[in-house]
Amino acid sequence: MTRTVGVDAGHTDVSLWYAAELTRDTGLAADEGEFAAVRWWTRAEITAADPRRFDPHLGRFLAKLG
């Protein structure tokens, strides 16, 4: 869980992550009413990016995947 501030009065985000091998043609789509923008990230892109862009626990999750 991560405490979020600055967006509103503050709330706790609970993130659920799943590891999956996918192709670009998955048929998965984000609910446009829930998100301002969505994109897929490869593991290499996440590793190369500034970790402040992501949930602070994502790095630990990826490390456990091996």
C-alpha positions in Angstrom: 0.0 0.0 0.0 1.2 3.5 -0.8 -0.1 6.7 0.8 -0.9 9.2 -2.0 -0.9 13.0 -1.3 -1.0 16.0 -3.6 -3.8 14.6 -5.8 -6.5 15.2 -3.2 -6.8 15.2 0.6 -4.8 12.0 0.6 -5.7 8.4 0.2 -4.1 4.9 0.2 -3.5 3.2 -3.1 -3.5 -0.6 -3.2 -1.7 -2.0 -6.2 -2.1 -5.5 -7.6 0.4 -6.6 -10.2 0.4 -9.6 -12.4 3.2 -11.1 -14.5 2.1 -12.2 -18.0 3.7 -12.7 -21.4 1.6 -10.8 -23.9 1.6 -9.9 -27.5 0.6 -6.5 -28.8 -2.7 -8.0 -29.9 -4.1 -9.0 -26.5 -7.5 -7.4 -26.9 -7.0 -5.8 -23.4 -8.2 -2.2 -23.2 -8.2 0.3 -20.3 -11.4 2.0 -19.2 -11.0 5.5 -20.7 -13.2 6.8 -17.9 -10.7 5.7 -15.3 -7.4 6.9 -16.8 -6.1 10.0 -18.4 -3.6 7.9 -20.4 -2.4 4.3 -20.6 0.5 2.6 -22.1 2.3 -0.7 -21.9 5.9 -0.8 -20.6 8.5 -3.5 -21.2 10.6 -4.6 -18.3 13.6 -3.0 -20.0 11.8 0.3 -20.3 10.8 0.2 -16.6 14.3 -0.6 -15.5 15.8 2.3 -17.6 13.2 4.9 -16.5 13.3 7.1 -13.5 11.9 5.0 -10.6 10.0 8.0 -9.3 7.6 7.5 -12.2 6.3 4.3 -10.7 4.8 2.9 -7.5 7.6 2.8 -5.0 7.2 -0.9 -4.5 7.4 -1.9 -8.2 11.1 -2.4 -8.2 10.9 -4.9 -5.4 8.1 -6.7 -7.3 10.3 -6.9 -10.4 13.3 -8.1 -8.4 11.2 -11.0 -7.0 10.3 -12.1 -10.6 13.9 -12.7 -11.3 
